Amino acid sequence: MPKNLFPLDSSKSFPEQEIVGHNRWHPDIPAAVTVNPGDSFRIDCREWFDGYIKNDDSAEDILTAPVSKVHALSGPFHVKGAKPGDLLIVDILDIGAIPQEEGPLAGQGWGYTGIFAKNNGGSFLVDQFPDAYKAVWDFNGQTATSRHIPGVSFTGIIHPGLMGTAPSHELLAKWNQREGDLIATDPNRLPPLALPPEPQDAILGSLTGADYERVAAEGARTAPPRENGGNQDIKNLSKGTRVFYPVFVDGANFSVGDLHFSQGDGEITFCGGIEMGGYIDVHVDVIPGGMDKYNVKENAIFMPGNVEPRYSEWLSFSGTSVTLDGQQRYLDSQLAYQRACLHAIDYLSTFGWTPEQVYLLLGAAPIEGRLSGVVDIPNSCATVYIPTAIFDIDVRPSAGEVPRIDPGIGAPRAANR
Ligand code: ZN
C-alpha cells in the first residue's frame, strides 16, 4: 500500500482533521501536501456531505442536506515543478470503501442514493419528482443491494465523482462572471440556475483571518464540472484510469473527493451515485508544456479504467426532444435523455417497483446513457441502456404474465416543506 499522505479520522468531522481539505475552488487555498512527479500515494476521502446522511429509513436528511458544505475535497496536492501550461497525469492505482467493518459513516459497508427535493438542489427529473427520497445500499464485497429497492443487485464500479486542478485567478474570475450572468437571468428560480460563491460553511484548508474571508467570498462552488475537471461524475473513471488535467497554477494543486461505489450515466437523481467515503491510490506525473503540445487548453482528457462489470444483455429505452405535454423542441438532447429515463421508469414500474425506486436505481446502477442522434431535425434521440442481469426477475417484454416484485418498505420519502 502506498503511503497515506491525506489520512482522515472517521471519528472526527472534516474541518477537525489534522490536515484540513477544502470545499471551494480557489488558487489561494494553500496546498495541503507536496509530492514529486512520479510519486504514488494514498488519499482518504470523506463522502461529499461529511457524514450528514444517515443509514436509516428516513429521507429527512436528504431534504435538509446542507448544500453549502459540499464537496468535502481531499487536497490540494502540490506537484513539484508542475507549471501552468503543463498536463498533470493522474493514474488511479486503486480505489475502495473505507477499510473498516461497520460504522456510522457512508463507506463503512454502506452508501446512499438520494433524490434531491426541488427546494434543496433538485434533480434531473425534478418536475416529476419534486420531493426528497433516499435509498441505502449495503456493500457485500463488490455487490450492492438495498432494503429500499428489493429485487436488484449489481457490481459496483468504484470511481471518484470529482477530481481536478486549481483554477488560476483569471480562470476563477471567468467562472464567477459567466455563472453570475446566468443566475441574473432568473435569480429566484427553484432549483437555481447555478450556485454563486457562498462564504457560509466554506472550508479552505489552513487559511485564516482576512485571507479566509476573501477566498470564502470568491471561491467557486464545487458542484459543476469546469475547465479544471471538477465534478464530472464520469462512472468510467474506475481503477486503471489515467486522466490528463490542464495545469493552471504552479504545482497544479490537485484535489479529489465524492467517491461513488457505483453510478449510472448522468447521475440523474443529483445525489445519484452511491455516495460513500473511502480511499484512492494515485500516481502523478507531469507532461511539460502538454497543453500546447496536444492542444488541450481546457477540460481533462482521459483513458477510462479497465475494471467494469461485464453485461451482455441490455434493455434500452429511447426518448426524443418532445415535452411531456407534446411541445416540439429543437434538438434538445437534455430533454430527450429525460424522456428516455421517464420511459424506463414507466416501464419498470409495471413490475411493482414504485417510480421513485426505479428513479433511484437508474441513478445508482451501471446504466449507460447515450446521445444516439443529434442531427435529425427537429428531434435529438437519447437512449438509456439497462443491464437485464441486475434484476432478480425477467424484465424483458413477453406474451406471458408480467412477473411482480414486492416493493417492500419502499424508498423513504421526506415530507416537503
Ligand atoms: Zn457524488
Residues whose N, C-alpha, C, O or C-beta is under 5 A from the ligand:
A	BS01	ZN	G161 D258 G273
